[in-house]
Amino acid sequence: MSYVAPIKDMLFCMKELAAIDEVAKLPGFEEAGYETAQAVLEECAKLNQDVIAPLNWEGDKYPSSWHDGKVTTTPGFKEAFRQFAEGGWQGLQHPADFGGQGLPKTIGAACGEMLNSANMSFALCPLLTDGAIEALLTAGTPEQQATFIPKMISGEWTGTMNLTEPQAGSDLALVRTRAEPQPDGTFRIFGTKIFITYGEHDMAQNIVHWCSRASPARPRA
Ligand SMILES: Cc1cc2nc3c(=O)[nH]c(=O)nc-3n(C[C@H](O)[C@H](O)[C@H](O)COP(=O)(O)OP(=O)(O)OC[C@H]3O[C@@H](n4cnc5c(N)ncnc54)[C@H](O)[C@@H]3O)c2cc1C
């Protein structure tokens, strides 16, 4: 499947509707004006057009498989994810203090849109990792942030979102999972989660599971 990123339309929206040059007047975003957006989008388009989109057809032919408790992703996904991570794309909109690029979400959203359009099944892993990073930035302790965020930004680890339970799908008021603090500082997690996208895969060393009403699990590695 081929994909051509609509860079011209995206830049038009950023300039005329989202006023990217006004965003660049905000403290911390001084380098993030129209020209930066253009340069970032052009690079992002190359990765998505040349590397990520062609993997769609591979995914149809050779989907992820499960053997002996291990998930093996489509051939090419692992290498593409490495390229994605090494290019700094996972950290594009996350704080420089944790190894990100600290760019505004106006630019991050356009890059995310390219990734989603190029290959939705690949994109879900970075998308869920973004969510786990955001959750930690919002509610994590400084220690949790320092432990988990830099490794997720670098792509060594990825993240998941664990909301759904057998009795709680659309209605998340029904979730029952709870985390009980233990004397040694860890948590015991009680409950059952289902439908965890990228809950197991071979693209990263470790997978950080973020549960609603719970703290992140300790790293496996
Ligand atoms: C491929 C896949 C990946 C997923 N990945 C994740 C993940 O990574 N993390 C995660 O937490 N969850 C994940 N989910 C779960 C997903 O978010 C839930 O399936 C979704 O929220 C719907 O819940 P449910 O399946 O229990 O359906 P239900 O909530 O039981 O809904 C069943 C039907 O009833 C309808 N319905 C429900 N409530 C109402 C209402 N109030 N009014 C009218 N109609 C209603 C729905 O539209 C649907 O047609 C995934 C699901 C799939 C299929």
The ligand as a Gaussian input file, in Angstrom:
#p B3LYP/6-31G(d) Opt

LIG

0 1
 C       -8.709000      -5.009000      18.732000
 C       -9.038000      -4.373000      20.063000
 C       -8.032000      -3.776000      20.787000
 C       -8.319000      -3.202000      22.029000
 N       -7.286000      -2.630000      22.740000
 C       -7.525000      -2.164000      23.985000
 C       -6.458000      -1.660000      24.795000
 O       -5.300000      -1.606000      24.388000
 N       -6.746000      -1.249000      26.046000
 C       -8.002000      -1.271000      26.555000
 O       -8.172000      -0.856000      27.697000
 N       -9.039000      -1.730000      25.812000
 C       -8.829000      -2.168000      24.553000
 N       -9.880000      -2.668000      23.780000
 C      -11.190000      -2.714000      24.353000
 C      -12.157000      -1.682000      23.780000
 O      -11.845000      -0.405000      24.261000
 C      -13.563000      -2.162000      24.161000
 O      -13.817000      -3.288000      23.355000
 C      -14.568000      -1.096000      23.959000
 O      -14.432000      -0.109000      24.952000
 C      -16.010000      -1.658000      23.984000
 O      -16.225000      -2.425000      25.118000
 P      -16.887000      -3.892000      25.000000
 O      -16.139000      -4.668000      23.962000
 O      -16.973000      -4.452000      26.389000
 O      -18.326000      -3.664000      24.422000
 P      -19.624000      -3.132000      25.214000
 O      -19.281000      -1.932000      26.030000
 O      -20.235000      -4.297000      25.937000
 O      -20.536000      -2.705000      24.017000
 C      -21.252000      -3.685000      23.231000
 C      -22.187000      -2.961000      22.302000
 O      -23.116000      -2.139000      23.042000
 C      -23.035000      -0.787000      22.616000
 N      -23.169000       0.112000      23.792000
 C      -22.395000       0.103000      24.904000
 N      -22.805000       1.041000      25.771000
 C      -23.856000       1.679000      25.181000
 C      -24.712000       2.733000      25.588000
 N      -24.573000       3.344000      26.776000
 N      -25.669000       3.130000      24.716000
 C      -25.797000       2.519000      23.512000
 N      -25.050000       1.509000      23.079000
 C      -24.085000       1.072000      23.908000
 C      -21.667000      -0.618000      21.947000
 O      -21.699000       0.395000      20.960000
 C      -21.485000      -2.013000      21.316000
 O      -22.138000      -2.114000      20.092000
 C       -9.630000      -3.227000      22.539000
 C      -10.650000      -3.832000      21.790000
 C      -10.363000      -4.400000      20.579000
 C      -11.498000      -5.062000      19.808000

